[in-house]
């Protein structure tokens, strides 16, 4: 691999978790709503039908076909082997969708990405890993490109606010009973055990804006979050000279 290979590409507890059978969603309805709403917000940001959109850490990306139809090229960059293989098999016949691992981003041409989305990812990266990702994003984005970082957890976010957010969503989308039962199960799940051991990275608005500024971006917090929890933060950043 060349000198531009991201140094955070390595085995980790979180990667092992994402490679296994995760139970992050209450049920199929919850999964559907999550990807439906997140994809709709991403589509609202994808203004150019000829754009190259890079989704870093897309997970199952169940609505990626709709996003691909609205842009010129969609690159799905997934670090976990199992989800990446499933994505590659699903989109094998779609010439607009390219499924890659993070190391492959080193081969992308400078200034070749118009919109880069990093949603619900930075909480699983150390601060130095996030800095490396921002340096990569700065290299890949066109001069008028945009970096969207979503679902950032503020330092003072509480478990109570997370529970309230999922219950509000469940009530609105009619899977409340299943959500209440799932919260009990989640408390004893592998995700909760790994989260308790490793923790999650947290950034307040000023901290994230400063990190982005140091990487060569001008960043603005958005009035919405890409995912369902309004207590979490989303930023849109553009390269500056």
ZIGIMO-V841900 format. One line per field, one symbol per residue. ss: DSSP state (a for helix, b for strand, c for the rest). psi: psi as a letter, one per 20 degrees, with the letter a starting at -180 (. if undefined). burial: I if it has 16 or more other ideal C-beta (glycine too) atoms within 10 Angstrom, else O. A space follows every 50 residues. Layout:
BEGIN
ss->???
psi->???
burial->???
END
This chain:
BEGIN
ss->ccccccccccccaaaaaaaccccccccaaaaaaaaaaaaaaaaaaccccc cbbbbbcccccccaaaaaaaccbbbbbcccaaaaaaaaaaccccccbbbb caaaaaacccccbbbbbbbccaaaccaaaaaaaaaaaaaabbbbbbbbbb bbccccccaaaaaaaaaaaaaaaccaaaaaaaaaaacccaaaaaaaaacc ccccaaaaaaaaaaccbbbbbcccccccccccbbbbbbbcc
psi->qrijppijnrqrggghghianqmiqgahgggggghggghhhghhinhoij qopooolichlijhhhghhirhpopoophpgghghggghhjhjoiipppr rhhihhiqqqljphpppnplghijqrghhggghhggghhhqrhjrqpoor kpoqhjprhghgghghhgghghjlkgghgghhhgghhjrhghggghghrq pqprghgghgghghikqpqppqjrqhahoiirqpqpqqqq.
burial->OOOOOIOIIOOIOIIOIIIOOIOIIIOOOIOOIIIOIIIOIIIOIIOOOO IIIIIIIIIIIIIIOOIIOIIOIIIIIIIIOOIIOOIIOIIOOOOIIIII OIOIIIOIOOOOIIIIIIIIIIIIIOOOIIOOIIOIIIIIIOOOIIIIII IIIIOOIOOOOOOOIIOOIIOOIOIIOIIOOIOOOIOOOOOOOOOOOOOO IOIOOOOIIOIIOOIIIOIOIIOOIIIIIOOIIIIIIIIOO
END
